[in-house]
Amino acid sequence: MKKRVGIFLTFVLLMSFSTLIAQDLKALVTPEGKVGFKLNVEGVNLYVNLNGKLMEFNANVHYNVLGNIDKIGDVSVTCDVNGFIIKIGTADLKYGIYKRIEKIGSTQFGYGANGRINRINDKIVNYDLLTGKIDKIANALIYYNEKGEVDRIVDNDGIISFIPNWRDNVEEGMKPYWIKNSN
């Protein structure tokens, strides 16, 4: 009887932990409809664009003598010989084809034929066929006006964060984590 209770409690704790991990994921949406995903890994906010690339965003980054990142804030970072981050703290990062993020810790990313994220764990990311903009993430809906700007967001799960001011270069031109420091 004690074994069954122990197994049940372990299962409940694991389910609670996976729910906690899922809550760390946020979709950031600008008025123009640009979208990026924020994931908290051991106290470090990682930002992933729609093409599956890590973006540097207001991070306190430290570089080693080779020019590779060795620390983000107080969390240690391990890079491979090419400078790609493969570990943040105890969380492993795995890359797929074209060096797109496939896994960060327990969060898995899936890609569609267009090369953009279409799944994060069990959350489906849908794109509008005409505009190519995201119109649904899990159960959250994004509505656009005639100008192509975000008109309203219906999100009961709290997965989307609307950010009114996002620097123009965040989505495409930000320096990725794996590019070596040029200083």
Number of C-alpha atoms within 10 A of each C-alpha: 5 7 8 9 10 11 11 12 12 12 12 12 12 12 12 12 12 13 11 11 16 19 14 13 21 18 19 20 22 17 17 16 19 19 22 20 23 22 20 16 21 13 13 17 18 19 23 22 22 19 19 23 20 23 23 18 15 8 12 11 15 16 15 11 8 10 15 24 23 21 17 18 13 13 15 14 22 19 17 11 8 10 17 21 22 17 18 22 17 13 15 16 20 17 17 12 8 10 12 22 22 20 18 20 16 14 17 15 21 21 18 10 7 8 14 17 24 20 17 20 12 12 15 15 20 17 16 10 9 6 9 9 17 21 19 19 20 15 14 16 16 18 15 17 9 7 8 13 14 19 14 13 17 13 16 10 10 13 18 22 16 16 13 10 10 14 8 10 9 17 18 13 9 14 15 16 20 20 14 17 15 6 5
